[in-house]
């Protein structure tokens, strides 16, 4: 199980990470913050921990509320074929928040180079989302945080 976070700013943009499969550096993509649930963690606790580790930004599990989406994915990453169950949470975040990638795990250091804010529409147009369902889940996150105020 994987817990993922979609931070949303007041303009309806979502903070994503930019990276690539180590076996396909030539094909980078944008993906959500998150990772595996550790033993004894709830999904929300794992999402908050991953947010802190991958961006340096702290949120509380209580800030995440109920999940806004879920997807089952299968993909290749380096020498591994991964099959994962992703649960997505949304959280409000100021677009001026400073992202610090210093907490990335060793495997992530060479495959994640930056973070950026994207609207679902802009990412659809760019065509570099990590999965076909990411922008749909981003829209649900924006709606959960902004409640139609966009």
Backbone torsions as a table, in degrees:
resi	resn	phi	psi	omega
1	UNK	NA	140.5	178.1
2	UNK	-124.7	141.5	177.0
3	UNK	-112.4	132.1	-175.3
4	UNK	-128.9	152.1	-177.8
5	UNK	-124.3	135.5	175.0
6	UNK	-118.5	91.6	176.0
7	UNK	-70.2	134.7	-176.0
8	UNK	-121.6	132.0	177.1
9	UNK	-94.5	176.2	-175.9
10	UNK	-64.5	-20.5	179.4
11	UNK	-89.1	2.0	-179.5
12	UNK	81.9	19.6	175.7
13	UNK	-94.9	150.2	-177.4
14	UNK	-116.0	134.4	178.5
15	UNK	-78.9	122.8	179.7
16	UNK	-126.9	164.8	175.5
17	UNK	-105.8	149.4	179.4
18	UNK	-110.9	128.7	179.8
19	UNK	-165.3	-163.7	-174.7
20	UNK	-158.3	161.6	171.0
21	UNK	-71.3	130.7	-178.6
22	UNK	-60.2	-19.2	177.5
23	UNK	-90.9	-2.1	-177.5
24	UNK	-145.6	56.2	-178.3
25	UNK	-56.5	-25.4	-178.2
26	UNK	-72.5	-7.0	-176.3
27	UNK	-126.2	68.8	-179.0
28	UNK	-70.6	162.1	-178.9
29	UNK	-152.1	166.4	176.9
30	UNK	-103.4	138.1	-177.3
31	UNK	-144.9	166.7	-177.1
32	UNK	-81.9	157.1	176.3
33	UNK	-71.7	137.4	175.2
34	UNK	149.5	179.7	-179.6
35	UNK	179.2	-163.7	-173.0
36	UNK	-68.3	147.1	176.3
37	UNK	-83.2	128.6	179.0
38	UNK	-86.7	155.9	179.9
39	UNK	-52.8	132.7	177.9
40	UNK	87.2	-7.7	179.9
41	UNK	-90.1	145.9	167.4
42	UNK	-81.4	167.3	176.6
43	UNK	-59.6	-43.8	-179.2
44	UNK	-65.1	-39.4	177.8
45	UNK	-63.8	-41.9	178.7
46	UNK	-64.9	-41.9	179.7
47	UNK	-61.7	-44.8	179.2
48	UNK	-63.9	-41.5	178.3
49	UNK	-63.3	-46.1	179.9
50	UNK	-62.5	-38.4	177.3
51	UNK	-59.1	-46.1	179.9
52	UNK	-65.6	-46.0	-178.1
53	UNK	-65.1	-42.8	-172.5
54	UNK	-87.8	-20.2	-177.9
55	UNK	-126.8	-13.8	-174.4
56	UNK	77.6	4.7	-178.0
57	UNK	-101.4	130.0	-176.9
58	UNK	-97.7	130.5	170.0
59	UNK	-132.0	154.6	178.2
60	UNK	-91.4	148.8	176.0
61	UNK	-54.4	-34.4	179.7
62	UNK	-65.6	-28.7	178.3
63	UNK	-66.3	-21.0	-173.6
64	UNK	-81.3	-23.4	178.5
65	UNK	63.0	-150.1	-178.9
66	UNK	-83.2	151.7	177.1
67	UNK	-58.9	148.4	179.0
68	UNK	-106.8	-6.7	-179.9
69	UNK	-175.0	167.3	179.8
70	UNK	-151.2	146.3	173.5
71	UNK	-150.2	147.6	171.4
72	UNK	-102.1	128.8	-177.9
73	UNK	-130.4	150.6	172.6
74	UNK	-134.2	128.1	-177.7
75	UNK	-157.0	162.7	175.6
76	UNK	-98.4	138.6	176.6
77	UNK	-143.1	111.3	-174.6
78	UNK	61.4	-134.1	-178.6
79	UNK	-83.9	-0.1	-173.2
80	UNK	-103.2	146.7	168.1
81	UNK	-106.2	117.5	-174.1
82	UNK	-108.9	138.0	172.9
83	UNK	-123.8	118.9	-172.7
84	UNK	-134.2	153.8	175.3
85	UNK	-110.9	111.3	-177.5
86	UNK	-102.9	130.6	171.7
87	UNK	-114.5	128.8	-174.6
88	UNK	-107.1	137.5	173.9
89	UNK	-118.7	153.1	175.9
90	UNK	-115.6	148.4	177.1
91	UNK	-149.8	142.8	175.8
92	UNK	-73.9	139.1	179.5
93	UNK	-149.3	140.0	177.3
94	UNK	-70.9	132.6	-180.0
95	UNK	-60.9	-19.8	179.2
96	UNK	-83.4	-0.9	179.9
97	UNK	-59.3	137.3	-177.7
98	UNK	-91.7	119.5	179.5
99	UNK	-85.8	135.0	178.0
100	UNK	-124.1	112.3	-178.8
101	UNK	-84.6	10.1	-177.0
102	UNK	-65.4	-15.6	-178.5
103	UNK	-96.6	8.8	-179.7
104	UNK	-63.1	147.4	175.9
105	UNK	-71.9	157.1	-177.7
106	UNK	-51.7	-40.3	178.9
107	UNK	-66.9	-26.9	-178.4
108	UNK	-82.9	-27.0	-173.2
109	UNK	-55.5	-43.1	-178.0
110	UNK	-87.1	2.6	-176.4
111	UNK	-128.2	4.0	175.4
112	UNK	-129.4	124.7	-176.5
113	UNK	-116.0	-15.3	-179.9
114	UNK	-169.6	170.5	173.4
115	UNK	-119.2	156.5	178.8
116	UNK	-159.6	156.8	180.0
117	UNK	-95.6	130.9	-178.6
118	UNK	-134.7	140.8	165.1
119	UNK	-84.3	152.8	177.0
120	UNK	-56.5	-41.0	-179.0
121	UNK	-62.9	-44.9	-179.4
122	UNK	-63.7	-38.7	179.1
123	UNK	-70.0	-37.2	173.7
124	UNK	-57.8	-47.1	-179.0
125	UNK	-64.8	-36.0	-179.9
126	UNK	-71.9	-31.9	177.5
127	UNK	73.8	22.0	-176.6
128	UNK	-116.1	25.2	175.7
129	UNK	-71.9	145.7	-178.3
130	UNK	-65.4	-28.2	-179.7
131	UNK	-140.0	161.8	-180.0
132	UNK	-67.5	-23.8	-176.1
133	UNK	-98.4	-4.8	-175.2
134	UNK	-57.1	-46.7	-175.8
135	UNK	-69.5	-29.0	174.7
136	UNK	-64.9	-43.9	178.9
137	UNK	-69.1	-34.8	174.9
138	UNK	-59.8	-41.7	179.2
139	UNK	-61.8	-40.7	177.5
140	UNK	-64.3	-37.9	178.6
141	UNK	-65.6	-45.0	179.0
142	UNK	-60.4	-44.1	179.4
143	UNK	-63.9	-40.5	-179.5
144	UNK	-64.4	-37.9	-177.7
145	UNK	-82.5	-43.8	-174.4
146	UNK	-96.0	-16.9	175.6
147	UNK	53.6	44.1	178.7
148	UNK	82.6	5.9	-179.2
149	UNK	-83.1	4.4	-176.8
150	UNK	-82.4	NA	NA
